[in-house]
Amino acid sequence: MFSIEHDFDATVITLVDEGDTHLQEDITINAFEDCIVLEQLDPRTDLVERITLSISQLNDLAAALNLPEGVYSRVRNQT
């Protein structure tokens, strides 16, 4: 299950883990104009872990999800 909310400066997506066993904490994704921020509570430390991806890193991740093992470089438009 997931939710999508539009705030003033970001789109906020929350991913909720569903199932019977080994459930993980919710993940919140804040999509800003220049970066994506992923947040998840670590129940062992009770701290929110945060990862920030540039838009380029996000595009690389999206491409990598559909490719076999290997090393790749995306061609970027020079316009």
N, C-alpha and C positions, 0 to 999 in steps of 0.2 A: 504494500500500500504506500502511496506517496501523496503529498499535498504540494500545491504551488500557490504562492502568494506574491503579489507585486507590491513592493515597497517603493518609496520615493526614489532611491538610488540603486536598488538591487531587486532581482527576482530571487525569491527564497524558495528552495525546494527541500522538503523534508522526506527522507526515506525511512520507512518503518519496517523492520525485519519481522516477517510473519512466519509461523511454522510451529513445530512442536518442541524441538530441542535446539540447543546451542544458539539461542537468539542473541544478536548483537544489539548494542545501543543504537538509538536513532542517529541518522546522519543528516546534518543540515548543510545545504549547499547554498552559498550566497553568490549569485552571479552579478558581478559589477561590470561596468563598461570595459575595464582594463585587466581584470583578473577574476578568478574563481576561488572562493574560500570554502574548504570543507571542514566541518567541525563534528566531533564525536566525543561524548563523555567517556572517560576511562573509569570504569567502576572500581578498579583496584586503587586508584589514587584520588578519585573523586575530582579530577581535573578535566577540563575540556581540551582535547588535543586539536590543533589547528594546522592545516596544510593549505598553502596558497600556491595556485598554479597561474602562470601567465596564460593568455589566450592561445599563444603558440603551443605551450605545453599541453593545454586541453585538446587542441586539434591533433597533436601527435598521439595523445592517449586514445582519442576516438578512432584514429586510423589504425593504431596498434591492436585494438580489440578485434579487428577483422583480418589480421595478417598472420601467417605462420611464423615460426621461430626465425630470427635473423636480425640483421642490423639494417636500418632504413634511414633515408633522409627525404623529407617531403620537399618538393619543389615549390618555392614561394613565388607568387606573381610579383614582378618588379614594376608595378604601375604607380 
